[in-house]
């Protein structure tokens, strides 16, 4: 910080020289003719005041830079974590699909071909969004449509689904892969173990300033209890992935909760 008083002193000297050149006044001669105490006092006061003020503004600027670097590091760490979660989820879903495809090849060749075509389309869309941490809500619903259509090939009439996205919310930005883990959990824990299968409904609506996304299934009660439908801390790979994305994007303003509505099934909100 020694450079601060030097810079202030240099600026003070250059300012006096510029003023003398414009006014024709000789400050140096006036300084030599006045008593030393009367001349040095204002100069020292100016140096001290200038140093304090300069130090204050430099400290504020340095603090702002440190905060920005810290925030940037936190964003990069969060993005890296989300990328890791996404790379974990893609093979997870792919493994399950390929295992089901292998079983269909011998029993239902036509269904296996249809399933493979849908898988290629789904993976293409997934790769296109792999470098993004957010996308329009319409893109989220489109990919969910591909995923559920892929699952319907395997489950047949045991799986029915409804996707309801108002056009006014189509362009709302949301984290990628936000809804698929919830739907995948519903399929695995509620609908697949149920002989009759069930129905999955995914909706989006605007309630005041909040965007509310819901996934409701009509699964088996035993599986709902195992998932802890009323427990906001219910864990699992898919739920952890969703919570990580919500916390990174929205902080404490977002939440993931489960409930059992009167019509039955599990409702994720």
Kinemage of the C-alpha trace (Angstrom):
@kinemage 1
@onewidth
@group {chain A} dominant
@subgroup {mainchain}
@vectorlist {calphas} color= white
{ca unk a 1} P 0.000 0.000 0.000
{ca unk a 2} L 3.042 2.357 -0.080
{ca unk a 3} L 2.115 3.147 -3.650
{ca unk a 4} L -1.089 4.822 -2.466
{ca unk a 5} L 0.555 7.783 -0.649
{ca unk a 6} L 3.073 8.103 -3.484
{ca unk a 7} L 0.305 8.207 -6.054
{ca unk a 8} L -1.607 10.769 -4.031
{ca unk a 9} L 1.519 12.902 -3.603
{ca unk a 10} L 2.340 12.688 -7.296
{ca unk a 11} L -1.197 13.630 -8.222
{ca unk a 12} L -1.106 16.497 -5.763
{ca unk a 13} L 2.178 17.792 -7.262
{ca unk a 14} L 1.012 17.448 -10.860
{ca unk a 15} L -2.237 19.187 -9.999
{ca unk a 16} L -0.390 22.151 -8.494
{ca unk a 17} L 1.894 22.363 -11.536
{ca unk a 18} L -1.071 22.359 -13.902
{ca unk a 19} L -2.840 25.034 -11.867
{ca unk a 20} L 0.300 27.220 -11.824
{ca unk a 21} L 0.636 26.928 -15.597
{ca unk a 22} L -2.918 28.106 -16.109
{ca unk a 23} L -2.927 30.885 -13.513
{ca unk a 24} L 0.665 32.085 -13.725
{ca unk a 25} L 1.036 31.640 -9.970
{ca unk a 26} L 4.339 30.244 -8.600
{ca unk a 27} L 3.370 27.888 -5.808
{ca unk a 28} L 6.962 26.789 -5.201
{ca unk a 29} L 8.116 30.387 -4.617
{ca unk a 30} L 5.116 31.005 -2.364
{ca unk a 31} L 5.956 27.822 -0.454
{ca unk a 32} L 9.558 28.945 0.146
{ca unk a 33} L 8.485 32.383 1.381
{ca unk a 34} L 5.897 31.117 3.910
{ca unk a 35} L 6.758 29.641 7.314
{ca unk a 36} L 7.475 25.912 7.093
{ca unk a 37} L 4.680 24.928 9.478
{ca unk a 38} L 2.086 26.916 7.562
{ca unk a 39} L 3.113 25.314 4.256
{ca unk a 40} L 3.575 21.696 5.187
{ca unk a 41} L 0.427 21.374 7.276
{ca unk a 42} L -2.079 21.557 4.393
{ca unk a 43} L 0.122 19.330 2.262
{ca unk a 44} L 0.364 16.640 4.926
{ca unk a 45} L -3.357 16.898 5.582
{ca unk a 46} L -4.064 16.475 1.876
{ca unk a 47} L -1.745 13.482 1.672
{ca unk a 48} L -3.356 11.779 4.663
{ca unk a 49} L -6.901 12.480 3.507
{ca unk a 50} L -6.105 11.401 -0.049
{ca unk a 51} L -4.464 8.200 1.185
{ca unk a 52} L -7.440 7.301 3.363
{ca unk a 53} L -9.952 7.950 0.595
{ca unk a 54} L -7.873 6.096 -1.997
{ca unk a 55} L -7.404 3.140 0.352
{ca unk a 56} L -11.160 3.022 0.990
{ca unk a 57} L -12.090 2.853 -2.675
{ca unk a 58} L -9.287 0.415 -3.518
{ca unk a 59} L -10.417 -1.842 -0.670
{ca unk a 60} L -14.005 -1.777 -1.914
{ca unk a 61} L -12.891 -2.639 -5.426
{ca unk a 62} L -10.683 -5.467 -4.189
{ca unk a 63} L -13.514 -6.830 -2.033
{ca unk a 64} L -15.890 -6.721 -5.004
{ca unk a 65} L -13.351 -8.625 -7.128
{ca unk a 66} L -12.929 -11.249 -4.409
{ca unk a 67} L -16.683 -11.705 -4.146
{ca unk a 68} L -17.004 -12.078 -7.898
{ca unk a 69} L -14.194 -14.664 -7.984
{ca unk a 70} L -15.845 -16.584 -5.142
{ca unk a 71} L -19.252 -16.504 -6.840
{ca unk a 72} L -17.724 -17.625 -10.137
{ca unk a 73} L -15.915 -20.500 -8.426
{ca unk a 74} L -19.162 -21.576 -6.765
{ca unk a 75} L -21.011 -21.455 -10.093
{ca unk a 76} L -18.310 -23.512 -11.781
{ca unk a 77} L -18.357 -26.076 -8.979
{ca unk a 78} L -22.146 -26.321 -9.155
{ca unk a 79} L -22.079 -26.712 -12.939
{ca unk a 80} L -19.423 -29.422 -12.656
{ca unk a 81} L -21.575 -31.270 -10.125
{ca unk a 82} L -24.611 -31.042 -12.391
{ca unk a 83} L -22.588 -32.344 -15.323
{ca unk a 84} L -21.475 -35.283 -13.194
{ca unk a 85} L -25.054 -36.035 -12.175
{ca unk a 86} L -26.207 -35.865 -15.784
{ca unk a 87} L -23.459 -38.217 -16.973
{ca unk a 88} L -24.499 -40.619 -14.205
{ca unk a 89} L -28.176 -40.456 -15.140
{ca unk a 90} L -27.718 -41.073 -18.886
{ca unk a 91} L -25.940 -44.463 -18.532
{ca unk a 92} L -28.379 -45.358 -15.753
{ca unk a 93} L -31.368 -44.938 -18.066
{ca unk a 94} L -29.535 -46.437 -21.057
{ca unk a 95} L -28.644 -49.603 -19.146
{ca unk a 96} L -32.283 -50.181 -18.157
{ca unk a 97} L -33.511 -49.598 -21.705
{ca unk a 98} L -30.940 -51.921 -23.291
{ca unk a 99} L -31.783 -54.642 -20.782
{ca unk a 100} L -35.453 -54.366 -21.716
{ca unk a 101} L -34.585 -54.228 -25.415
{ca unk a 102} L -32.644 -57.476 -25.136
{ca unk a 103} L -35.692 -59.204 -23.689
{ca unk a 104} L -37.974 -57.849 -26.431
{ca unk a 105} L -35.758 -58.974 -29.305
{ca unk a 106} L -36.735 -62.625 -28.877
{ca unk a 107} L -40.334 -62.161 -27.721
{ca unk a 108} L -41.542 -59.108 -29.698
{ca unk a 109} L -39.171 -58.274 -32.598
{ca unk a 110} L -41.419 -55.534 -33.982
{ca unk a 111} L -41.672 -53.897 -30.586
{ca unk a 112} L -37.900 -54.132 -30.194
{ca unk a 113} L -37.366 -52.322 -33.507
{ca unk a 114} L -39.782 -49.566 -32.532
{ca unk a 115} L -38.113 -49.272 -29.154
{ca unk a 116} L -34.673 -49.005 -30.760
{ca unk a 117} L -35.853 -46.229 -33.086
{ca unk a 118} L -37.257 -44.272 -30.166
{ca unk a 119} L -34.078 -44.835 -28.184
{ca unk a 120} L -31.974 -43.359 -30.992
{ca unk a 121} L -34.252 -40.307 -31.154
{ca unk a 122} L -34.119 -39.882 -27.389
{ca unk a 123} L -30.335 -40.179 -27.203
{ca unk a 124} L -29.939 -37.682 -30.044
{ca unk a 125} L -32.023 -35.138 -28.152
{ca unk a 126} L -30.133 -35.886 -24.946
{ca unk a 127} L -26.760 -35.339 -26.594
{ca unk a 128} L -27.907 -32.014 -28.017
{ca unk a 129} L -28.778 -30.802 -24.534
{ca unk a 130} L -25.803 -32.390 -22.760
{ca unk a 131} L -23.806 -29.158 -22.658
{ca unk a 132} L -26.639 -27.053 -21.280
{ca unk a 133} L -27.643 -26.599 -17.652
{ca unk a 134} L -31.018 -25.070 -18.571
{ca unk a 135} L -33.461 -25.094 -21.467
{ca unk a 136} L -37.061 -24.063 -22.263
{ca unk a 137} L -39.791 -25.965 -20.461
{ca unk a 138} L -41.107 -27.121 -23.839
{ca unk a 139} L -37.811 -28.917 -24.486
{ca unk a 140} L -38.148 -30.636 -21.110
{ca unk a 141} L -41.662 -31.823 -21.976
{ca unk a 142} L -40.605 -32.897 -25.481
{ca unk a 143} L -37.845 -35.089 -24.121
{ca unk a 144} L -40.218 -36.443 -21.491
{ca unk a 145} L -42.616 -37.351 -24.319
{ca unk a 146} L -39.821 -39.320 -26.031
{ca unk a 147} L -38.892 -41.061 -22.800
{ca unk a 148} L -42.447 -42.102 -21.934
{ca unk a 149} L -43.110 -43.244 -25.495
{ca unk a 150} L -39.984 -45.366 -25.207
{ca unk a 151} L -41.211 -46.890 -21.959
{ca unk a 152} L -44.689 -47.457 -23.436
{ca unk a 153} L -43.191 -49.739 -26.092
{ca unk a 154} L -42.020 -52.045 -23.332
{ca unk a 155} L -45.003 -51.763 -20.975
{ca unk a 156} L -47.692 -51.652 -23.645
{ca unk a 157} L -51.223 -50.868 -22.394
{ca unk a 158} L -50.016 -51.006 -18.784
{ca unk a 159} L -48.630 -47.481 -19.193
{ca unk a 160} L -50.726 -44.427 -20.011
{ca unk a 161} L -49.518 -40.859 -19.665
{ca unk a 162} L -50.671 -37.268 -20.043
{ca unk a 163} L -48.433 -34.222 -20.463
{ca unk a 164} L -50.030 -30.819 -19.937
{ca unk a 165} L -47.916 -27.746 -20.730
{ca unk a 166} L -49.699 -24.406 -21.280
{ca unk a 167} L -48.342 -22.496 -24.266
{ca unk a 168} L -47.735 -19.482 -22.026
{ca unk a 169} L -45.108 -21.462 -20.103
{ca unk a 170} L -43.396 -23.119 -23.060
{ca unk a 171} L -40.460 -20.704 -23.075
{ca unk a 172} L -39.827 -20.681 -19.320
{ca unk a 173} L -36.244 -21.654 -18.552
{ca unk a 174} L -35.759 -24.669 -16.262
{ca unk a 175} L -32.822 -26.965 -15.409
{ca unk a 176} L -32.335 -29.850 -17.830
{ca unk a 177} L -33.469 -33.350 -16.820
{ca unk a 178} L -35.672 -31.949 -14.072
{ca unk a 179} L -38.811 -34.061 -14.581
{ca unk a 180} L -37.508 -37.302 -16.060
{ca unk a 181} L -36.039 -38.626 -12.773
{ca unk a 182} L -39.423 -38.169 -11.088
{ca unk a 183} L -41.200 -40.032 -13.878
{ca unk a 184} L -38.552 -42.751 -13.873
{ca unk a 185} L -39.044 -43.258 -10.143
{ca unk a 186} L -42.802 -43.520 -10.657
{ca unk a 187} L -42.309 -46.159 -13.326
{ca unk a 188} L -39.832 -48.224 -11.355
{ca unk a 189} L -41.386 -48.078 -7.898
{ca unk a 190} L -45.102 -47.617 -8.543
{ca unk a 191} L -46.275 -48.673 -12.013
{ca unk a 192} L -43.991 -51.532 -13.047
{ca unk a 193} L -44.628 -53.629 -9.899
{ca unk a 194} L -48.370 -53.043 -10.341
{ca unk a 195} L -49.942 -55.762 -12.524
{ca unk a 196} L -52.417 -53.323 -14.018
{ca unk a 197} L -49.796 -50.631 -14.522
{ca unk a 198} L -51.113 -47.125 -14.170
{ca unk a 199} L -51.247 -43.564 -15.404
{ca unk a 200} L -48.666 -40.772 -15.140
{ca unk a 201} L -49.699 -37.132 -15.432
{ca unk a 202} L -47.156 -34.317 -15.671
{ca unk a 203} L -48.394 -30.732 -15.498
{ca unk a 204} L -47.022 -27.191 -15.370
{ca unk a 205} L -48.854 -24.165 -14.037
{ca unk a 206} L -48.176 -20.643 -12.858
{ca unk a 207} L -49.386 -19.869 -9.328
{ca unk a 208} L -48.649 -16.246 -8.578
{ca unk a 209} L -44.912 -15.753 -8.907
{ca unk a 210} L -44.200 -19.487 -8.669
{ca unk a 211} L -43.804 -22.048 -11.425
{ca unk a 212} L -45.329 -25.305 -10.169
{ca unk a 213} L -44.402 -28.595 -11.837
{ca unk a 214} L -46.172 -31.779 -10.762
{ca unk a 215} L -45.839 -35.466 -11.575
{ca unk a 216} L -48.676 -37.710 -10.398
{ca unk a 217} L -48.838 -41.485 -10.738
{ca unk a 218} L -51.481 -44.045 -9.801
{ca unk a 219} L -49.075 -46.619 -8.430
{ca unk a 220} L -49.259 -49.270 -5.740
{ca unk a 221} L -49.641 -48.054 -2.155
{ca unk a 222} L -46.870 -50.250 -0.748
{ca unk a 223} L -44.337 -48.691 -3.082
{ca unk a 224} L -45.569 -45.204 -2.224
{ca unk a 225} L -44.963 -45.832 1.460
{ca unk a 226} L -41.478 -47.130 0.746
{ca unk a 227} L -40.651 -43.925 -1.107
{ca unk a 228} L -41.852 -41.792 1.797
{ca unk a 229} L -44.486 -39.735 -0.041
{ca unk a 230} L -44.830 -37.113 2.704
{ca unk a 231} L -41.121 -36.900 3.475
{ca unk a 232} L -39.354 -33.988 1.765
{ca unk a 233} L -36.031 -35.646 2.564
{ca unk a 234} L -36.815 -38.879 0.721
{ca unk a 235} L -33.650 -39.951 -1.051
{ca unk a 236} L -32.647 -41.913 -4.107
{ca unk a 237} L -30.517 -41.267 -7.169
{ca unk a 238} L -33.222 -39.509 -9.173
{ca unk a 239} L -34.470 -37.419 -6.253
{ca unk a 240} L -30.935 -36.389 -5.336
{ca unk a 241} L -30.363 -35.302 -8.914
{ca unk a 242} L -33.518 -33.174 -8.943
{ca unk a 243} L -32.746 -31.563 -5.594
{ca unk a 244} L -29.213 -30.699 -6.716
{ca unk a 245} L -30.515 -28.943 -9.810
{ca unk a 246} L -33.190 -27.033 -7.921
{ca unk a 247} L -30.782 -25.893 -5.216
{ca unk a 248} L -28.180 -24.768 -7.738
{ca unk a 249} L -30.604 -22.796 -9.869
{ca unk a 250} L -33.065 -21.424 -7.295
{ca unk a 251} L -31.525 -21.899 -3.853
{ca unk a 252} L -34.041 -22.014 -1.011
{ca unk a 253} L -36.778 -20.583 -3.251
{ca unk a 254} L -37.441 -24.044 -4.753
{ca unk a 255} L -38.462 -27.321 -3.138
{ca unk a 256} L -39.376 -30.918 -3.954
{ca unk a 257} L -42.174 -32.443 -1.907
{ca unk a 258} L -44.401 -35.525 -2.022
{ca unk a 259} L -48.014 -36.032 -1.035
{ca unk a 260} L -50.799 -38.588 -1.421
{ca unk a 261} L -53.847 -36.898 -2.980
{ca unk a 262} L -57.385 -38.063 -2.301
{ca unk a 263} L -57.612 -39.843 -5.662
{ca unk a 264} L -54.627 -41.991 -4.685
{ca unk a 265} L -51.136 -42.410 -6.006
{ca unk a 266} L -48.068 -40.283 -5.404
{ca unk a 267} L -47.858 -36.582 -6.229
{ca unk a 268} L -44.433 -34.969 -6.610
{ca unk a 269} L -44.468 -31.166 -6.570
